[in-house]
Amino acid sequence: MEENFSEKLNTGHAAKWGVIKGLVAVVLNLILFVISTELLQMGLVSFLLWAVNVGIVIYAGFNYRNEIGGGFMKYGVAFKHAFVVMAVSGLITAIYSMVLFNVIAPDYRDMLTEKQMEGAMAGGGSGEMLDTLNTIFSNMYSPTGLVVIYLVSLIFLAMGAAIIALITKKKNEQLDF
């Protein structure tokens, strides 16, 4: 009996696209990092990176729908596909971040912490609050902090997957009576 992948997820396809998206994100980040770390902190550049990443997830969903789903994909499958793509990609970028912040450029981690503290101090606040923020910012880029950030980000990835699934799903009207 042939499986209907418009109703059941082929996780291999989603994982493959997650790896592709993760590697694209790492390569783009490395290119920008080599050019200038200031580029990584610019709002427009961050938006463009976000748009590329969202575009890859949407393209992967359309690719799944057309090549594996027979041109159709239910919302649940579209959601699971997008979530797996983003979760695998997020895991790759979390590992890359651990290597970047703790092996390649530990001074970059310190510089980011300092910039975040400067922004927090400009907003005012008590010394105790600034000390707490300094501890949070310092720990955020540690291996443990990056794991926590990844796990928390899964909640936001699920919300993103829900939205992307609305774009990539396609109902088979011939099956509905």
Buried (B, 14 or more C-beta within 10 A) or exposed (E): EEEEBBBEBBEEBBBBBBBBBBBBBBEBBEEBBEEEBEBBEEEEBEEEBEEEBBEBBBBBBBBBBEEBBEEBBBBEBBBBBBBBBBBBBBBBBBBBBBEBBBEEBEEBBEEBBEEBBEEBEEEEEEEEEBEEBBEEBBEBBBBEBBEEBBEEBBEEBBEBBBEBBEBBBBEBEEEEE
